[in-house]
Amino acid sequence: MTTYADTTIRAARSPLPLAAATAMIRKSIHEFCSDPGRKSSPGRLITFRTELEPLDTLAWLHNQNTYPRLFWMNRDHTDSVAGIGAADSISCDNNAPNSESFSFLQKTLENKNIAARYFGGCCFNNLQRRDASWAPFTSLYFILPKLQVTSSYGRQELSCHLVLQEGRSLRQSCQDLLDSLDRMQLESSAPDAVIPQPATISYLPNRKEWIERCNDVLQTFSEGFVAKIILARQTSLTFSERFSPLLFMLRYPFPESSTYRYYLEPEEGKAFFSFTPERLYHRHNNSLVTEALAGTCSRERGATDGTTACDHLLNSEKDIREHSFVKNTIADELASICTTIEMENEARALQLNNLVHLYTRCTATLRHDAARDATILETLHPTPAVGGVPKEEALKHIMHLEPFSRGWYAGPVGWISPDKAEFAVGIRSALADGRVVHLFSGAGLVKGSDPSMEWQEVDHKIADMLAMTGCPAYTSGEKSDPSYEAL
């Protein structure tokens, strides 16, 4: 069993208001720093923490002006983290295969020997050139927040992380953490600000180009080269004024929806965020939980033929076939790294606000030599639900057909630690870059797909985000759809 040289100091044991909790942690830092027997070992993690009285974590995060700013919530809403600053980070930027980034993450985390959660994400495909708007989002970027509010099963906690650095004295490091606490805003009431309506909206590709590209893919299917490809669309909203992209998290109108919430803002005004229903995996030591999520129907579409959306989806030959590609591929991939695999036989319906997906849960036991996140990430990413089948051929077609860079869209986002990790798939996502917000969504193409229906599907998948801007849920319509449209 690995032994970690971490120290946790609990400043108080009963829940406190934020101001009192901050004061208690400041006192603990002063006492820790003043102890003449303390040793300053580089790489060592010291965590100061105390329980909090109920706090609106997103409102607290919105009021902070320290970057990076981070938010994570799992799909069950039992675990959430809001963090600011970086006590430590892991990053790399290259155009090598993703497997190299995953190995770098694993080795760096093992060398740090720190038993804490690092939050971040990765590019969908490092081999694809990234647009300038993705500049803050490198191939791989994870942080250990300096100041963090954690909510777990109804309990909240304020944590301050201090990682001792080579060449810095314990006193200097403690003073830096105290300065960060001084800059932390204690206000945690929700702001009145709203997301403005965009001045313009544009599509890449536009509807005509989308249908042409889909037809190219369908022709590829008939030639037998691939069985499934996911094509994505970038919908760009241009605003006349700047605003905090964190408002998308604050104003999300469906708080009970079964989605992960992910937000990372490395620098002011540049953020990637996602409301994704799809888990990539959860690992606890050698126990793994993953899933197949593919096949989509809007509740509106299901109602048109007199059935519920769930019934429509569970009886759709096209959607069941699309889901089977994902389910079978995941089972085949896991066979190389697992000793046992238990995949549900029948697909279930996962209901969101305006969409229903086919969903199959899978539990597995990892081989001892494969119980590493680098191995799992390399095996599962990208899933057939965001790439295609077969994987490598589908990725080549995506790079050729899509006229924009995916960046972190559909990449793994989440957290990692030595004994546990959880990653979601960064779909239903957006990139904020100043006054422009790019929304990303995709559709799975298989033999028999209708390009016009798939265009509507990508509309449905970003409808929640569009609605927050005051736009009609479906702005692209059935028109000739120019690539640029004023609202």
N, C-alpha and C positions, 0 to 999 in steps of 0.2 A: 504494500500500500504506500502511495506517495505521501510524504510529509511536506506540508507547506509552511514557510516561515512567515506566515501572516499574523498580524495582531489585530484583534477587535476590541475596542474600548467602548463600552456602553455608558453613555453620559447620564442617562436616566432610565428608569424601568417602568414608569407609568406614562401614558400619553400626555403630551404637552401641546399647547398652542405653538405655532411656528416660531414666534418671537422668543418664547421661553426655551424651546428646544434648541434654537440657534445659540442662545446665551449659554446653555449647558454644554453644548459642544465646544464653544469657544473656551470655556473654563477647562474642559478636558484636554484641549490642545495645549493650552498654556501649562498645565500640570505635567503633561507628557514631555513637553519640550524642556521644562525646567528640571527634570529628574537627572541628576548628574550620572546615574548609572546606566542611562539609555545608550545603546549602541546604534550607530547609523550605518546599517549594512545596505549597500546599493542593491536595488531591485526589490527590497522588502516592501510589503504593502501594510499600511496601518489604516484601519477603518474606524472612524468615530461615528457612532450612531445612537439614535434615540427614537422612541415611538412618538407618533404625532396624533393629535386630535384630527378629526375628519377635515380634509383639505381638497379643494378642486385642483387636481394636479395640472390639468391643461391650462387653467386660468393662471396658476402660479408660473407655469412655463412661459406663457405668453408675456408675462410682465418682466421677464428676465432679459437682460441685454448682454449676456455673456454667451459666447459661441465656442464650440458647436452646441446646438440645442437638439435634444433627442427625445422621442416618445415611442414607446412600445406597449402594445396591449395584445394579449393572446386572444384566441378566438372565443374562449369560454368566459373572457372578461374576469378571470380570477387572478391574473398577474399583469401588472402594468408598472412601467418605469418612466419617469420624466427626469432628464438629466441635463446639466449644463457644464461647459468646460470639459477639459480632458486631463485627467490625472495621468493617463498613459494612453498610447495608441499603437495600433498595428496597421501599417499601410504598405502597399506596393503598387507600382504602375508599370505595366509592360504590355506588349502585344503578343505574348506567348500564350499557349493554350491555358485554359482556366485551371487545369490540373496543377500547373506550376504555382499559381496563386494560392490554391487550396493547400498545397504542401508547405508553402511559405507561412501561411497562417498557422498551420499545425505546429511546425517546428518552432516558430517564434513564441507561440503560447507555451509550449513545453519548456523552452529555455527560460521563460519568465518565471515559471514555477509559482504562479499566483492563482489562488483559488477564488476567482471573482468572475463575474460575467462581463464580457466585452460585447458591445452592441455595434452592429454595422451592416455591411452588405458588400456585394460583388457585382461586377458586370455580368450581363447575360452572356456575352461572347467577347473575350479579349481580342480575338482576331479581327473583329470589326472595328474600323476607325470610328472614334467618337467625335461628335460635333463639339464645337467650342463651348456650347452651353453646358456640356457635361464636365467642364474643366475641374470643378472641385471634387468630383466623384471619380476617384481613381479606380484602377482594376479591383482593388480591395481596400476597404477602410473600416476599421473597428476602433471603438474608443471605450475606455473605462471612464465614465463621467466623474468629474471632480466633486460635484454636488449632485445628489440624487434623491428623489422622493419615490419610494417603492410602495405599491399597494398590492397586498396579497391576501386574498380571502377575507376582505373587510378590514384588515389592519394596515396602517400606514407607518412609514418609518423614514426619517431623514438620515442620510448617510453622507459622510465626507471622506473621500479617498485620498490618501497620501502615498505615493510611490517614491521611495527614496532614490535619488539619482546620483550617479558618480560625479564627484567634484562639487557637490552642494552639501553644506552642513545640515544637520538636523534642524538647527535654529532657522536657517534660511528657508528650508522646505516648509516648516511649520508656519513661518510668517507669510509665505506665499498662500498657504491654505487659509489663514486668517484674513488676508486681503480679499480672497475670493468670497469669503463669508460676508465681509463688509459690503461687497458689491451686490450681493444677493438681495433682491427686492422681497420684502416681507408681505407685500400686497398679494392676495390670492383671490380677489373677487373677479368675476368674469367681466371682460371689457364690453363696451357697448358697440364697438366697431363691427361693421358688416362687410362682406365681400362685395365690391362694386360689380356692376354689370360690365362685361367686356365691350369694348368699342367695335372690335372685329373678331371674326372667327374664320379659320381656314383649315383645310384638310390636306393631308399628305399621306397617301395619294388622294386625289379627288375621286368622286364616284365613278366617273368614266374610266379613269386609270385603274381603279380598284377592280372593276369588272374585267378589264383586260388582263390584269395580273392573275385574277382568280381563274379565268379561262385558260391561261398558260399553265397553271397548276393542274387543272383538271385534265389537260392534254397530257401532262407528265404522268398522271395516274393511268391513263389509258395505255401509255407506253410501258407501264410496269416498273418504273424506276423507284417510286416511293408510294407509300400507302396513305400517308397523312402529313399535311403541312399546316402549321399555324401561321397565318398572315396577320400582321398588325397594322394599325392606322394611327397616325399622330394627328390629333386635333389641337390646333394652337389658338389660344385666346389671348388677345392683346388688350391691355387695359390702359386707360388714359391716366391713371394715377397708380403710384406704388402702394402696396399694403402688405401686411405680414401674411405670408402663405400659411402660417400656423392657424389662421382663421378657418381654413378648410377642415382642420381637425376639430376646432371648437364648434363649428356650425354644422357638423355632420348631423343630418336630421333623423338618423335611425340608430340611436345609441344601443338598442338591443339586438341589432343585426349580427348574425354569426360571421363576423369578419375580424381578421387581424387589423390592427391600426399600427402603422409604422410611419415615422417622420424623422428625417435627419436634415438639419440645416447647418452645414459646416461653416458657412459665413452668411452674414445678414442678406436676406433676400434671395438666397440660392438654396433651394430645398428639394428633396425628393420625398414623396409621401405616397402611401398606398392604403387602400381599403380592400384587402385581398381575402377571399374566402378559402384560399388554397394553402394547406400545410405542405411543406416539403418533407420535413420529418421532425420528430422529437426523439432525443436520445437520453437515456439515463443509464450510464455505464454501458452494458452491452445489450440493453433492451431498446428496441426501435419501434416507433409508431410512424407510419406513413399512410398515404392514401392515393387513390385514383380519383381525380375530379375532372370530368369531361362530359360534354353533352349539356346543352343549354336551351332553355325555353323561357320566354317572357311570360309573365302571368297574363298579360294582355293578349298574347298570341294564343295561349291555351284556351282562353275564353271564347275565341272566335268560332271554334268548332263544337261548342257546347260541352266541353270537358274541362276539368281542372288542368292547370299547367302540369301538375305532378303526373296525372294520368296520361296527358299528351306525351310527356317526355318518356315515361316508362313504357310506352307503346310505340315509340318512334324508332323504326328500323335503322335510320341513318344515325340517330344519336346513340342508340345502343351499340352500334358498330363502332362509332367513334370512341365511346367509352371503353369498349373491349380492347381496342388498340392500346390505350393507356394502361389499363389494368394488367393485361398480359405482358406488356413490355416491362412494367415495374416488377412483376413477379420474376420474370426471366433475369432481370438485372440483379435483383436481390439474391438470387440463387448462388451467385459467385462470392458473396460476402457473408452469408447467413447460414446458420445450422438448422434453424426452423423458420418457416414462413406460414402464417395463417392469414389468408385472404378471404374476406367475406364472399360467399357465393353469389348473392344477389345484390344488385345495385340499389341504393336508397336515394331518395330525393332530399337534397339540401336546399331549404327554402330561404331565400334572402328577401330583401324588400320588394324588388320588381322582377327578380329572376329566380329560376329553379335550376339546379344542377344535378346531374347524376353523380353519386358519391359512393365509393367503396373503401372501407377501412382495412388496413393491413397492419398486423403486428408481427414482429420477427425478433429472433435472437441473433446477434452478430457473432461471427467467429472471433475468437480472442485476438487474432492478428489483424482483424478488420474493424475493431471497435475504436476507430479513429475518425474524427469528423472529416478529415481530408479525403479518406477513402469513401465515406458515405456521400459527400458532396460530388466527388468525381463520378460515382456510380449513378446517382439519381438526377443530377442536373445536366442538361435541362430535361425535365419530364416531357413525355410525348404530348402533354396538355399545353405546353408552351413552345415546343420545338417541332417534333414530328416523328415519323417512323419511316425508315430507319433514321437514327439520330444524326449521324454525320452527313448523310445525303440531304436531309431536311435543312440542316444548318447552312449548307452551301446554297441551297435555293433561297433561303431567307435573306442571306447577305446579298444575293443577286437581285431579288425581287423588291425588297423594301427600300424606299427612297430616303430613309432617314436612319439615324443611329439609335439602336435600342438602349444603349447605355446600361443603366441599372434596371430598366423595365424588364420584368420577367426573370430577373436574377434572384439569387438567394438573399433574403434579408432577415435579420434576427439577432440572436445572441449565442455566444459560445463560452464554455468554461471547461475545466479539465474533466469533470464527471458528467456534465449535462450540457445539452445544447437544444435549441429550437430554432428552426428556420421556416419561414413562409416563402411563398413565391410572389415576387413583387409585381403582381398584375393589378388591374383597376387602379393604376398609379398615375402620378403626374410629376413633372419637373418644373419647378418655379425658377425663373431666371429674370429677376427685375420685374418689368411690367408685362412679361410674357409668361404664360403658363401652358405647358404642353401636356395634354392628356393622352394616355396610351391605352389602347384596348385591342384585342385580337379575336380571331375566329378560327376554329379548326375546320380545315377543308379535307374532306374525304370524297371518294367517288360518289357522285350523285348530289353534291352540294350545289345550292343555288346562290350565285354571287350576290344577287340583290337581297336575299334573305340574310346572308352573312353580313352585308353592309348594315342592315337593320340591327343585327346582333351586336355589332361593335358600338352602335348608338346606345343600345340598352345598357351596355356594360359601363358606360361613363355617364349615364343619365343622372345618377345621384350627385356627382360632382358638378355637372352642368346646372342642375337645379339650384345648387347653392349660390350660383352667380346670378340667379334671376333669369337665366336663359330658358327657353322652352326645352323640355327634356330631350326632344329630338329635333335638332336644328337643320340636319342635312337633308331630310325629306326625300321625296321621290323626284326632285327636279333634275334638270340637266346637271345641277350641282357644280357650279364653278369652284375652282380651288380656293377662291377667296370670296367671302361674303360679309357685308357690313350688316350689323344688327341695329 
